[in-house]
Structures are given as C-alpha cells and as structure tokens.
Amino acid sequence: GEDVEQSLFLSVREGDSSVINCTYTDSSSTYLYWYKQEPGAGLQLLTYIFSNMDMKQDQRLTVLLNKKDKHLSLRIADTQTGDSAIYFCAESPDNFNKFYFGSGTKLNVKP
Amino acid sequence: NAGVTQTPKFRVLKTGQSMTLLCAQDMNHEYMYWYRQDPGMGLRLIHYSVGEGTTAKGEVPDGYNVSRLKKQNFLLGLESAAPSQTSVYFCASRRDLNTGELFFGEGSRLTVL
C-alpha cells in the first residue's frame, strides 16, 4: 500500500497555532485530505486540496502542499480546546477507488 | 439524517467464532469501504466496493469476507475470529463525484479473546 506518514502527537496551548505535518508517496494523487476524528466518533472531512494548488485557506485552517517534497501541512490558527482530536491526512492515487490514511496526529490543546 | 450506520457498535468474541458487521448508508452512495483502525497505524483498508454486487480487496483483506448484495448495505464477515482482529472497524461511503469525500460511520469496537 501507499505510505502516508505523520507524527503521532502534538501539544499546544490554547490560542497558539498548530501545525500538523504529513508526507505522502504517490505524486499522482489528485486530491489530498485532512480528516478530523473526535473521541468515540468516526472521521469527518475537515478540508482538502487539489494537487495543482499549493495553498488553501478556510477560516482558521490553512493547508500547504509542497508537491516536490510530497509534503502536506495543516495549520490551525488560534487553536481552541475544541480542536483537540486526531487529525488524519489521506491521499487517493487511483481516482478515488482507494484512499490511504496516515497514522493520525493526536492534537492536545492545553488551556 | 442517518448517514452511515454501523451495527453492532461493540462486540466481544472468542477465538474461532464468526460474526458479521453491518454497514448501512441512506445517501445512495455507490462506493463503500471497510477500514480497521489500530493504535499508531491509522486506518487500513480491508475491502471496498464500487457498486452493488461488486467487491475488491484492500491492503489487509486476509481473514475477512464482504458482500454488497444491496446498494445501501456493505457487510463485513469474520469466519473464524482471531485475537489479531481485535480493532475498531469503520465503514465509509462516498458519492461518485470529483472530490472523493468519504462519509464515515461511528465505528464498531471488536474484541477477540
């Protein structure tokens, strides 16, 4: 399978910015995704970026894509305690038949 | 707004027992997926389906079987459960549109003793 890698943990203070990083392997992926998983729940799509873009902003969220280095990041501005969750990056290299997920980064926001 | 519903939500099995997890979606989605989630390993694709009557293997299909007899349902079966199958199982579905957004169920926690 594809190899999508993320660090496992990130801890920030409320009000700070959080940056979650991801590396992926398949340069043919059309879209790259960030999903959020809250405790005891399934994953929900947070945002995505089309592969021909290098940045996408959506309110407090900024996604940066470096195709050359196959690196994806998610920046959350003004992080709140409600942002505490596990964040997964994902890619789909084969026109959405299959999706490959990273191991997830657990974000802990301290008051 | 049921979305994707998984049953059961919790189950404890003994080694060698069989069981079926049911995933039902009411969004008329073509594609459905079964993933397992293990600590530090993220989500791994078990099997998927691109439409009614079709199934295909994912990354970790061994020990599992699936069926998609009706478009809205995707069943995951364990014929002879093993402790290595202790995991949280997630079903997901998606529309056949360009962005590929997946809609997930709440998960089914399975423990095999």
gemmi code that builds the backbone of each chain (N, CA, C; Angstrom):
import gemmi

chains = {
    "A": [
        ("GLY", (0.813, -1.206, 0.000), (0.000, 0.000, 0.000), (0.840, 1.246, 0.000)),
        ("GLU", (0.185, 2.351, -0.025), (0.873, 3.633, -0.001), (1.361, 3.935, 1.407)),
        ("ASP", (2.360, 4.796, 1.491), (2.956, 5.113, 2.779), (2.711, 6.570, 3.072)),
        ("VAL", (1.764, 6.848, 3.939), (1.448, 8.209, 4.349), (1.879, 8.336, 5.801)),
        ("GLU", (2.766, 9.295, 6.082), (3.359, 9.362, 7.417), (3.051, 10.673, 8.115)),
        ("GLN", (2.796, 10.553, 9.405), (2.535, 11.698, 10.267), (3.189, 11.439, 11.612)),
        ("SER", (3.503, 12.509, 12.308), (3.928, 12.345, 13.694), (2.701, 12.014, 14.532)),
        ("LEU", (2.908, 11.340, 15.665), (1.776, 10.798, 16.415), (1.132, 11.807, 17.361)),
        ("PHE", (1.920, 12.744, 17.872), (1.389, 13.639, 18.901), (1.822, 15.081, 18.653)),
        ("LEU", (0.938, 16.001, 19.074), (1.276, 17.416, 19.081), (0.530, 18.053, 20.240)),
        ("SER", (1.242, 18.852, 21.022), (0.617, 19.530, 22.148), (0.857, 21.026, 22.008)),
        ("VAL", (-0.213, 21.806, 22.121), (-0.099, 23.263, 22.012), (-0.950, 23.901, 23.103)),
        ("ARG", (-0.718, 25.176, 23.317), (-1.538, 25.927, 24.270), (-2.673, 26.616, 23.515)),
        ("GLU", (-3.772, 26.755, 24.189), (-4.939, 27.433, 23.617), (-4.523, 28.828, 23.130)),
        ("GLY", (-4.952, 29.169, 21.919), (-4.616, 30.465, 21.334), (-3.415, 30.424, 20.413)),
        ("ASP", (-2.548, 29.418, 20.589), (-1.391, 29.278, 19.705), (-1.830, 28.687, 18.362)),
        ("SER", (-0.906, 28.688, 17.410), (-1.140, 27.999, 16.141), (-0.634, 26.567, 16.247)),
        ("SER", (-1.327, 25.677, 15.575), (-0.903, 24.268, 15.495), (-0.523, 23.983, 14.054)),
        ("VAL", (0.544, 23.241, 13.872), (0.920, 22.810, 12.520), (1.113, 21.299, 12.543)),
        ("ILE", (0.319, 20.620, 11.754), (0.383, 19.168, 11.652), (0.935, 18.825, 10.271)),
        ("ASN", (1.951, 17.981, 10.254), (2.646, 17.668, 9.012), (2.380, 16.247, 8.539)),
        ("CYS", (2.518, 16.070, 7.250), (2.248, 14.768, 6.631), (3.139, 14.631, 5.395)),
        ("THR", (3.682, 13.451, 5.198), (4.369, 13.168, 3.927), (3.655, 12.008, 3.247)),
        ("TYR", (3.591, 12.070, 1.946), (2.914, 11.030, 1.188), (3.833, 10.562, 0.079)),
        ("THR", (3.442, 9.471, -0.582), (4.382, 8.871, -1.520), (3.966, 8.981, -2.976)),
        ("ASP", (2.650, 9.099, -3.233), (2.230, 8.977, -4.625), (1.934, 10.337, -5.238)),
        ("SER", (2.758, 10.738, -6.159), (2.605, 12.057, -6.767), (1.409, 12.137, -7.708)),
        ("SER", (0.760, 11.002, -7.974), (-0.387, 11.039, -8.887), (-1.690, 11.369, -8.178)),
        ("SER", (-1.654, 11.505, -6.850), (-2.890, 11.797, -6.118), (-3.480, 13.120, -6.582)),
        ("THR", (-4.745, 13.090, -6.927), (-5.413, 14.293, -7.416), (-5.784, 15.222, -6.272)),
        ("TYR", (-6.264, 14.631, -5.189), (-6.638, 15.394, -4.007), (-5.893, 14.834, -2.803)),
        ("LEU", (-5.640, 15.724, -1.864), (-5.098, 15.316, -0.565), (-6.023, 15.873, 0.498)),
        ("TYR", (-6.200, 15.099, 1.556), (-7.278, 15.373, 2.501), (-6.769, 15.489, 3.929)),
        ("TRP", (-7.521, 16.250, 4.707), (-7.370, 16.243, 6.158), (-8.711, 15.866, 6.772)),
        ("TYR", (-8.682, 14.827, 7.593), (-9.862, 14.395, 8.324), (-9.624, 14.603, 9.815)),
        ("LYS", (-10.730, 14.825, 10.537), (-10.684, 15.022, 11.988), (-11.497, 13.923, 12.653)),
        ("GLN", (-10.940, 13.326, 13.701), (-11.663, 12.310, 14.457), (-11.744, 12.738, 15.914)),
        ("GLU", (-12.947, 12.985, 16.383), (-13.145, 13.303, 17.787), (-13.344, 12.001, 18.570)),
        ("PRO", (-13.119, 12.029, 19.874), (-13.178, 10.784, 20.665), (-14.479, 10.025, 20.470)),
        ("GLY", (-14.355, 8.737, 20.202), (-15.531, 7.876, 20.086), (-16.345, 8.080, 18.823)),
        ("ALA", (-15.805, 8.796, 17.864), (-16.563, 9.097, 16.648), (-15.802, 8.662, 15.409)),
        ("GLY", (-16.508, 8.678, 14.299), (-15.866, 8.410, 13.018), (-15.128, 9.640, 12.519)),
        ("LEU", (-14.473, 9.492, 11.384), (-13.732, 10.604, 10.811), (-14.672, 11.517, 10.035)),
        ("GLN", (-14.351, 12.806, 10.065), (-15.099, 13.768, 9.269), (-14.120, 14.579, 8.432)),
        ("LEU", (-14.491, 14.826, 7.196), (-13.619, 15.611, 6.335), (-13.527, 17.039, 6.860)),
        ("LEU", (-12.282, 17.490, 7.017), (-12.039, 18.847, 7.507), (-11.808, 19.786, 6.319)),
        ("THR", (-10.933, 19.381, 5.451), (-10.619, 20.157, 4.266), (-9.845, 19.280, 3.296)),
        ("TYR", (-9.698, 19.752, 2.077), (-8.917, 19.033, 1.092), (-8.261, 20.047, 0.167)),
        ("ILE", (-7.273, 19.597, -0.565), (-6.592, 20.477, -1.501), (-6.377, 19.733, -2.805)),
        ("PHE", (-6.615, 20.405, -3.868), (-6.396, 19.857, -5.195), (-4.903, 19.883, -5.477)),
        ("SER", (-4.414, 18.911, -6.148), (-2.958, 18.744, -6.279), (-2.283, 19.825, -7.105)),
        ("ASN", (-3.032, 20.609, -7.853), (-2.389, 21.673, -8.627), (-2.368, 22.999, -7.867)),
        ("MET", (-2.789, 22.948, -6.594), (-2.721, 24.130, -5.734), (-1.554, 23.969, -4.774)),
        ("ASP", (-1.047, 25.088, -4.249), (-0.039, 24.960, -3.203), (-0.528, 25.474, -1.856)),
        ("MET", (-1.679, 26.137, -1.848), (-2.212, 26.614, -0.589), (-3.731, 26.719, -0.695)),
        ("LYS", (-4.362, 26.418, 0.424), (-5.810, 26.624, 0.513), (-6.119, 27.123, 1.909)),
        ("GLN", (-6.919, 28.181, 1.995), (-7.282, 28.732, 3.298), (-8.782, 28.641, 3.487)),
        ("ASP", (-9.175, 28.236, 4.697), (-10.593, 28.103, 5.020), (-10.760, 28.500, 6.472)),
        ("GLN", (-11.115, 29.747, 6.716), (-11.273, 30.299, 8.063), (-9.980, 30.096, 8.846)),
        ("ARG", (-9.995, 29.334, 9.937), (-8.778, 29.174, 10.744), (-7.807, 28.135, 10.177)),
        ("LEU", (-8.207, 27.465, 9.130), (-7.398, 26.383, 8.583), (-6.626, 26.836, 7.349)),
        ("THR", (-5.355, 26.474, 7.294), (-4.541, 26.707, 6.106), (-3.856, 25.400, 5.745)),
        ("VAL", (-4.034, 24.986, 4.505), (-3.373, 23.780, 4.018), (-2.268, 24.204, 3.053)),
        ("LEU", (-1.081, 23.676, 3.287), (0.039, 23.930, 2.382), (0.462, 22.627, 1.740)),
        ("LEU", (0.713, 22.673, 0.446), (1.127, 21.483, -0.287), (2.427, 21.768, -1.022)),
        ("ASN", (3.433, 20.950, -0.776), (4.702, 21.017, -1.486), (4.823, 19.733, -2.288)),
        ("LYS", (4.466, 19.800, -3.552), (4.445, 18.594, -4.376), (5.831, 18.035, -4.615)),
        ("LYS", (6.792, 18.909, -4.722), (8.159, 18.459, -4.980), (8.647, 17.555, -3.848)),
        ("ASP", (8.371, 17.973, -2.604), (8.807, 17.191, -1.443), (7.741, 16.224, -0.963)),
        ("LYS", (6.561, 16.209, -1.607), (5.426, 15.363, -1.200), (5.111, 15.600, 0.272)),
        ("HIS", (4.937, 16.852, 0.617), (4.704, 17.252, 1.993), (3.432, 18.081, 2.063)),
        ("LEU", (2.597, 17.723, 3.008), (1.313, 18.386, 3.230), (1.276, 18.856, 4.676)),
        ("SER", (0.772, 20.055, 4.908), (0.632, 20.500, 6.299), (-0.725, 21.147, 6.503)),
        ("LEU", (-1.149, 21.079, 7.756), (-2.403, 21.701, 8.174), (-2.073, 22.655, 9.314)),
        ("ARG", (-2.381, 23.920, 9.113), (-2.171, 24.903, 10.177), (-3.531, 25.327, 10.716)),
        ("ILE", (-3.660, 25.263, 12.040), (-4.878, 25.719, 12.697), (-4.500, 26.973, 13.480)),
        ("ALA", (-5.071, 28.101, 13.097), (-4.791, 29.352, 13.810), (-5.665, 29.445, 15.055)),
        ("ASP", (-5.144, 30.135, 16.082), (-5.925, 30.371, 17.298), (-6.566, 29.070, 17.796)),
        ("THR", (-5.736, 28.084, 18.054), (-6.233, 26.750, 18.410), (-7.058, 26.797, 19.688)),
        ("GLN", (-8.191, 26.110, 19.652), (-9.107, 26.068, 20.784), (-9.139, 24.664, 21.388)),
        ("THR", (-9.632, 24.556, 22.613), (-9.709, 23.235, 23.242), (-10.611, 22.308, 22.436)),
        ("GLY", (-11.588, 22.857, 21.757), (-12.463, 22.040, 20.919), (-11.775, 21.460, 19.696)),
        ("ASP", (-10.549, 21.925, 19.422), (-9.777, 21.375, 18.312), (-9.033, 20.107, 18.714)),
        ("SER", (-9.048, 19.773, 19.987), (-8.396, 18.537, 20.443), (-9.051, 17.347, 19.767)),
        ("ALA", (-8.260, 16.581, 19.048), (-8.789, 15.460, 18.259), (-7.604, 14.768, 17.602)),
        ("ILE", (-7.907, 13.747, 16.822), (-6.874, 13.122, 15.996), (-7.086, 13.596, 14.565)),
        ("TYR", (-6.015, 14.007, 13.913), (-6.089, 14.526, 12.556), (-5.355, 13.567, 11.615)),
        ("PHE", (-6.052, 13.166, 10.577), (-5.506, 12.227, 9.607), (-5.320, 12.915, 8.262)),
        ("CYS", (-4.180, 12.716, 7.652), (-4.072, 13.098, 6.249), (-4.306, 11.847, 5.403)),
        ("ALA", (-4.746, 12.056, 4.192), (-5.081, 10.939, 3.323), (-4.834, 11.320, 1.869)),
        ("GLU", (-4.544, 10.322, 1.083), (-4.387, 10.541, -0.348), (-5.166, 9.469, -1.099)),
        ("SER", (-5.466, 9.765, -2.354), (-6.150, 8.801, -3.206), (-5.475, 8.815, -4.565)),
        ("PRO", (-4.562, 7.891, -4.799), (-3.783, 7.911, -6.028), (-4.460, 7.295, -7.246)),
        ("ASP", (-5.623, 6.679, -7.047), (-6.202, 5.919, -8.157), (-7.630, 6.343, -8.457)),
        ("ASN", (-7.831, 7.645, -8.576), (-9.152, 8.176, -8.915), (-10.229, 7.727, -7.939)),
        ("PHE", (-9.882, 7.758, -6.674), (-10.848, 7.594, -5.583), (-11.334, 6.164, -5.370)),
        ("ASN", (-10.776, 5.185, -6.031), (-11.152, 3.809, -5.693), (-10.682, 3.459, -4.294)),
        ("LYS", (-9.462, 3.857, -3.976), (-8.908, 3.574, -2.662), (-8.333, 4.850, -2.065)),
        ("PHE", (-8.379, 4.916, -0.742), (-7.829, 6.050, -0.010), (-6.842, 5.505, 1.009)),
        ("TYR", (-5.719, 6.177, 1.124), (-4.695, 5.745, 2.082), (-4.529, 6.828, 3.137)),
        ("PHE", (-4.570, 6.367, 4.389), (-4.535, 7.288, 5.518), (-3.206, 7.186, 6.262)),
        ("GLY", (-2.781, 8.308, 6.817), (-1.666, 8.285, 7.741), (-2.100, 7.717, 9.081)),
        ("SER", (-1.149, 7.663, 10.010), (-1.426, 7.067, 11.315), (-2.214, 7.988, 12.230)),
        ("GLY", (-2.345, 9.243, 11.837), (-3.078, 10.197, 12.660), (-2.176, 10.921, 13.643)),
        ("THR", (-2.423, 12.209, 13.823), (-1.708, 13.037, 14.807), (-2.697, 13.449, 15.872)),
        ("LYS", (-2.399, 13.059, 17.098), (-3.283, 13.436, 18.205), (-2.900, 14.820, 18.689)),
        ("LEU", (-3.810, 15.765, 18.521), (-3.581, 17.148, 18.949), (-4.187, 17.346, 20.328)),
        ("ASN", (-3.364, 17.766, 21.247), (-3.819, 18.071, 22.601), (-3.690, 19.572, 22.816)),
        ("VAL", (-4.791, 20.221, 23.134), (-4.780, 21.665, 23.347), (-4.953, 21.941, 24.833)),
        ("LYS", (-3.936, 22.558, 25.401), (-3.957, 22.840, 26.833), (-4.521, 24.234, 27.086)),
        ("PRO", (-5.398, 24.342, 28.109), (-5.995, 25.652, 28.392), (-4.960, 26.653, 28.893)),
    ],
    "B": [
        ("ASN", (-31.418, 12.255, 9.116), (-30.028, 12.333, 8.667), (-29.201, 11.219, 9.248)),
        ("ALA", (-29.516, 9.948, 8.892), (-28.795, 8.832, 9.482), (-27.377, 8.759, 8.933)),
        ("GLY", (-27.176, 8.958, 7.637), (-25.836, 8.889, 7.077), (-25.365, 7.450, 6.973)),
        ("VAL", (-24.250, 7.135, 7.648), (-23.672, 5.796, 7.646), (-23.855, 5.208, 9.043)),
        ("THR", (-24.522, 4.071, 9.106), (-24.819, 3.431, 10.385), (-24.162, 2.066, 10.446)),
        ("GLN", (-23.455, 1.814, 11.537), (-22.791, 0.518, 11.734), (-23.430, -0.219, 12.905)),
        ("THR", (-23.635, -1.511, 12.737), (-24.103, -2.356, 13.830), (-23.343, -3.665, 13.814)),
        ("PRO", (-23.002, -4.236, 15.000), (-23.164, -3.593, 16.305), (-22.060, -2.578, 16.565)),
        ("LYS", (-22.172, -1.811, 17.634), (-21.142, -0.847, 17.993), (-20.055, -1.485, 18.848)),
        ("PHE", (-20.398, -2.502, 19.576), (-19.437, -3.222, 20.409), (-19.723, -4.716, 20.322)),
        ("ARG", (-18.656, -5.516, 20.343), (-18.845, -6.955, 20.353), (-17.597, -7.604, 20.918)),
        ("VAL", (-17.807, -8.625, 21.732), (-16.702, -9.439, 22.239), (-16.894, -10.848, 21.713)),
        ("LEU", (-15.863, -11.385, 21.110), (-15.911, -12.727, 20.532), (-14.827, -13.595, 21.150)),
        ("LYS", (-15.054, -14.893, 21.095), (-13.984, -15.826, 21.429), (-13.282, -16.254, 20.149)),
        ("THR", (-12.011, -16.603, 20.279), (-11.250, -17.069, 19.125), (-11.993, -18.203, 18.431)),
        ("GLY", (-12.123, -18.083, 17.108), (-12.771, -19.110, 16.319), (-14.244, -18.843, 16.030)),
        ("GLN", (-14.850, -17.924, 16.760), (-16.248, -17.596, 16.493), (-16.360, -16.754, 15.219)),
        ("SER", (-17.556, -16.714, 14.691), (-17.795, -15.912, 13.493), (-18.769, -14.790, 13.813)),
        ("MET", (-18.711, -13.747, 12.998), (-19.667, -12.662, 13.164), (-19.698, -11.819, 11.892)),
        ("THR", (-20.729, -10.997, 11.799), (-20.885, -10.089, 10.665), (-21.149, -8.688, 11.183)),
        ("LEU", (-20.417, -7.734, 10.617), (-20.668, -6.318, 10.869), (-21.480, -5.773, 9.700)),
        ("LEU", (-22.505, -5.008, 10.044), (-23.362, -4.440, 9.011), (-23.118, -2.943, 8.899)),
        ("CYS", (-22.974, -2.488, 7.668), (-22.894, -1.060, 7.385), (-24.052, -0.703, 6.472)),
        ("ALA", (-24.792, 0.326, 6.849), (-25.913, 0.777, 6.038), (-25.790, 2.273, 5.805)),
        ("GLN", (-26.001, 2.690, 4.545), (-25.974, 4.115, 4.226), (-27.242, 4.484, 3.463)),
        ("ASP", (-27.751, 5.671, 3.778), (-29.003, 6.113, 3.180), (-28.796, 7.279, 2.223)),
        ("MET", (-27.583, 7.419, 1.687), (-27.256, 8.548, 0.830), (-27.160, 8.149, -0.644)),
        ("ASN", (-27.512, 6.900, -0.948), (-27.472, 6.400, -2.318), (-26.055, 6.448, -2.900)),
        ("HIS", (-25.060, 6.222, -2.038), (-23.678, 6.243, -2.496), (-23.301, 4.947, -3.196)),
        ("GLU", (-22.489, 5.104, -4.249), (-22.035, 3.936, -4.995), (-20.910, 3.185, -4.268)),
        ("TYR", (-19.981, 3.934, -3.727), (-18.772, 3.338, -3.188), (-18.892, 3.146, -1.679)),
        ("MET", (-18.425, 1.983, -1.218), (-18.398, 1.725, 0.227), (-17.094, 1.034, 0.596)),
        ("TYR", (-16.668, 1.264, 1.838), (-15.355, 0.815, 2.279), (-15.423, 0.278, 3.708)),
        ("TRP", (-14.569, -0.696, 4.004), (-14.343, -1.126, 5.376), (-12.872, -0.902, 5.716)),
        ("TYR", (-12.664, -0.183, 6.838), (-11.328, 0.068, 7.359), (-11.237, -0.501, 8.768)),
        ("ARG", (-10.009, -0.792, 9.182), (-9.756, -1.067, 10.585), (-8.771, -0.039, 11.098)),
        ("GLN", (-8.956, 0.326, 12.381), (-8.110, 1.332, 12.986), (-7.421, 0.723, 14.189)),
        ("ASP", (-6.113, 0.740, 14.154), (-5.305, 0.205, 15.252), (-4.359, 1.297, 15.738)),
        ("PRO", (-4.042, 1.296, 17.019), (-3.201, 2.365, 17.582), (-1.874, 2.507, 16.840)),
        ("GLY", (-1.554, 3.734, 16.473), (-0.286, 4.022, 15.802), (-0.229, 3.586, 14.357)),
        ("MET", (-1.301, 2.998, 13.856), (-1.272, 2.503, 12.478), (-2.308, 3.172, 11.590)),
        ("GLY", (-3.085, 4.061, 12.135), (-4.059, 4.743, 11.305), (-5.136, 3.806, 10.797)),
        ("LEU", (-5.689, 4.150, 9.667), (-6.743, 3.342, 9.062), (-6.148, 2.513, 7.929)),
        ("ARG", (-6.498, 1.255, 7.922), (-6.050, 0.375, 6.846), (-7.266, -0.214, 6.156)),
        ("LEU", (-7.229, -0.198, 4.836), (-8.372, -0.629, 4.043), (-8.446, -2.141, 3.994)),
        ("ILE", (-9.607, -2.686, 4.349), (-9.794, -4.136, 4.339), (-10.357, -4.580, 2.980)),
        ("HIS", (-11.551, -4.106, 2.671), (-12.201, -4.377, 1.390), (-12.990, -3.137, 0.995)),
        ("TYR", (-13.325, -3.051, -0.272), (-14.166, -1.969, -0.710), (-15.072, -2.447, -1.846)),
        ("SER", (-16.030, -1.584, -2.188), (-16.998, -1.927, -3.223), (-17.266, -0.685, -4.067)),
        ("VAL", (-17.259, -0.882, -5.374), (-17.503, 0.263, -6.262), (-18.947, 0.283, -6.763)),
        ("GLY", (-19.767, -0.625, -6.255), (-21.175, -0.631, -6.627), (-21.828, -1.928, -6.201)),
        ("GLU", (-23.152, -1.942, -6.266), (-23.906, -3.131, -5.871), (-23.394, -4.360, -6.616)),
        ("GLY", (-23.185, -5.431, -5.862), (-22.741, -6.687, -6.449), (-21.253, -6.796, -6.686)),
        ("THR", (-20.482, -5.757, -6.351), (-19.026, -5.791, -6.562), (-18.291, -5.672, -5.241)),
        ("THR", (-17.141, -6.342, -5.151), (-16.246, -6.160, -4.009), (-14.811, -6.276, -4.492)),
        ("ALA", (-13.891, -5.697, -3.731), (-12.480, -5.766, -4.098), (-11.647, -5.737, -2.827)),
        ("LYS", (-10.448, -6.308, -2.914), (-9.569, -6.387, -1.749), (-8.816, -5.084, -1.545)),
        ("GLY", (-8.600, -4.768, -0.274), (-7.784, -3.625, 0.082), (-6.407, -4.058, 0.526)),
        ("GLU", (-5.852, -3.331, 1.509), (-4.496, -3.615, 1.990), (-4.408, -4.852, 2.868)),
        ("VAL", (-5.439, -5.089, 3.699), (-5.381, -6.156, 4.704), (-6.636, -7.021, 4.650)),
        ("PRO", (-6.873, -7.740, 3.551), (-8.133, -8.478, 3.385), (-8.179, -9.860, 4.057)),
        ("ASP", (-7.010, -10.392, 4.453), (-6.989, -11.771, 4.933), (-7.783, -11.930, 6.218)),
        ("GLY", (-8.625, -12.984, 6.240), (-9.427, -13.265, 7.424), (-10.793, -12.601, 7.395)),
        ("TYR", (-11.072, -11.839, 6.338), (-12.344, -11.127, 6.207), (-13.003, -11.464, 4.885)),
        ("ASN", (-14.335, -11.446, 4.891), (-15.066, -11.503, 3.631), (-16.133, -10.419, 3.650)),
        ("VAL", (-16.571, -10.021, 2.468), (-17.547, -8.940, 2.362), (-18.594, -9.300, 1.322)),
        ("SER", (-19.739, -8.631, 1.451), (-20.763, -8.771, 0.417), (-21.518, -7.458, 0.270)),
        ("ARG", (-21.951, -7.192, -0.945), (-22.688, -5.958, -1.267), (-23.871, -6.379, -2.141)),
        ("LEU", (-24.821, -7.043, -1.520), (-25.982, -7.537, -2.262), (-26.957, -6.417, -2.558)),
        ("LYS", (-27.028, -5.445, -1.660), (-27.881, -4.286, -1.883), (-27.000, -3.040, -1.865)),
        ("LYS", (-27.358, -2.057, -2.633), (-26.532, -0.851, -2.753), (-26.307, -0.184, -1.411)),
        ("GLN", (-27.306, -0.205, -0.542), (-27.199, 0.549, 0.695), (-26.449, -0.187, 1.785)),
        ("ASN", (-26.166, -1.478, 1.593), (-25.557, -2.268, 2.664), (-24.229, -2.864, 2.245)),
        ("PHE", (-23.285, -2.869, 3.177), (-21.981, -3.486, 2.930), (-21.644, -4.287, 4.183)),
        ("LEU", (-21.565, -5.591, 4.054), (-21.363, -6.479, 5.196), (-19.911, -6.941, 5.259)),
        ("LEU", (-19.372, -6.943, 6.477), (-18.020, -7.443, 6.714), (-18.120, -8.665, 7.613)),
        ("GLY", (-17.600, -9.793, 7.126), (-17.694, -11.032, 7.888), (-16.339, -11.522, 8.364)),
        ("LEU", (-16.336, -12.068, 9.579), (-15.170, -12.751, 10.109), (-15.591, -14.203, 10.292)),
        ("GLU", (-15.008, -15.101, 9.550), (-15.445, -16.508, 9.598), (-14.910, -17.224, 10.825)),
        ("SER", (-13.681, -16.913, 11.208), (-13.053, -17.562, 12.364), (-12.175, -16.512, 13.034)),
        ("ALA", (-12.755, -15.815, 14.003), (-12.083, -14.653, 14.577), (-10.784, -15.031, 15.285)),
        ("ALA", (-9.798, -14.127, 15.160), (-8.503, -14.290, 15.812), (-8.205, -13.047, 16.648)),
        ("PRO", (-7.408, -13.180, 17.711), (-7.083, -12.005, 18.543), (-6.487, -10.851, 17.738)),
        ("SER", (-5.788, -11.152, 16.638), (-5.214, -10.094, 15.802), (-6.283, -9.244, 15.116)),
        ("GLN", (-7.513, -9.702, 15.160), (-8.607, -8.935, 14.560), (-9.295, -8.018, 15.570)),
        ("THR", (-8.786, -7.990, 16.771), (-9.250, -7.009, 17.751), (-8.904, -5.626, 17.223)),
        ("SER", (-9.914, -4.782, 17.058), (-9.703, -3.499, 16.413), (-10.999, -2.690, 16.474)),
        ("VAL", (-10.904, -1.469, 15.980), (-12.100, -0.675, 15.737), (-12.310, -0.641, 14.227)),
        ("TYR", (-13.498, -1.011, 13.805), (-13.801, -1.099, 12.380), (-14.684, 0.070, 11.957)),
        ("PHE", (-14.286, 0.692, 10.867), (-15.044, 1.816, 10.337), (-15.515, 1.508, 8.926)),
        ("CYS", (-16.764, 1.840, 8.703), (-17.325, 1.781, 7.366), (-17.386, 3.206, 6.830)),
        ("ALA", (-17.215, 3.347, 5.534), (-17.320, 4.655, 4.904), (-17.980, 4.501, 3.540)),
        ("SER", (-18.562, 5.599, 3.078), (-19.146, 5.586, 1.742), (-18.823, 6.897, 1.058)),
        ("ARG", (-18.975, 6.930, -0.266), (-18.774, 8.190, -0.964), (-19.623, 8.231, -2.219)),
        ("ARG", (-19.931, 9.459, -2.634), (-20.622, 9.677, -3.897), (-19.618, 9.551, -5.039)),
        ("ASP", (-20.108, 9.387, -6.210), (-19.232, 9.304, -7.374), (-19.021, 10.697, -7.947)),
        ("LEU", (-18.454, 11.555, -7.145), (-18.174, 12.924, -7.589), (-16.681, 13.186, -7.517)),
        ("ASN", (-16.266, 14.346, -7.925), (-14.845, 14.587, -8.137), (-13.996, 14.710, -6.888)),
        ("THR", (-14.556, 15.181, -5.783), (-13.679, 15.439, -4.640), (-13.385, 14.203, -3.811)),
        ("GLY", (-14.191, 13.187, -3.926), (-13.896, 11.947, -3.222), (-14.102, 11.974, -1.727)),
        ("GLU", (-14.935, 12.876, -1.206), (-15.146, 12.930, 0.241), (-15.758, 11.632, 0.750)),
        ("LEU", (-15.183, 11.105, 1.822), (-15.695, 9.907, 2.471), (-16.573, 10.297, 3.662)),
        ("PHE", (-17.662, 9.543, 3.835), (-18.547, 9.720, 4.981), (-18.415, 8.459, 5.841)),
        ("PHE", (-18.073, 8.663, 7.105), (-17.776, 7.540, 7.986), (-18.893, 7.251, 8.971)),
        ("GLY", (-19.014, 5.965, 9.320), (-19.830, 5.581, 10.447), (-19.093, 5.851, 11.740)),
        ("GLU", (-19.746, 5.548, 12.869), (-19.168, 5.852, 14.173), (-18.209, 4.782, 14.670)),
        ("GLY", (-18.130, 3.689, 13.963), (-17.171, 2.657, 14.338), (-17.801, 1.515, 15.110)),
        ("SER", (-17.163, 0.349, 14.992), (-17.577, -0.847, 15.733), (-16.342, -1.406, 16.420)),
        ("ARG", (-16.399, -1.469, 17.748), (-15.239, -1.964, 18.502), (-15.394, -3.451, 18.722)),
        ("LEU", (-14.451, -4.212, 18.186), (-14.483, -5.667, 18.276), (-13.299, -6.149, 19.099)),
        ("THR", (-13.590, -6.981, 20.082), (-12.544, -7.604, 20.893), (-12.630, -9.110, 20.723)),
        ("VAL", (-11.504, -9.714, 20.385), (-11.449, -11.176, 20.228), (-10.551, -11.736, 21.320)),
        ("LEU", (-11.128, -12.569, 22.173), (-10.383, -13.118, 23.321), (-9.739, -14.462, 22.976)),
    ],
}
model = gemmi.Model(1)
for chain_id, residues in chains.items():
    chain = gemmi.Chain(chain_id)
    for i, (resn, *xyz) in enumerate(residues, 1):
        res = gemmi.Residue()
        res.name, res.seqid = resn, gemmi.SeqId(i, " ")
        for name, pos in zip(("N", "CA", "C"), xyz):
            atom = gemmi.Atom()
            atom.name, atom.element = name, gemmi.Element(name[0])
            atom.pos, atom.b_iso = gemmi.Position(*pos), 0.0
            res.add_atom(atom)
        chain.add_residue(res)
    model.add_chain(chain)
structure = gemmi.Structure()
structure.add_model(model)
structure.setup_entities()
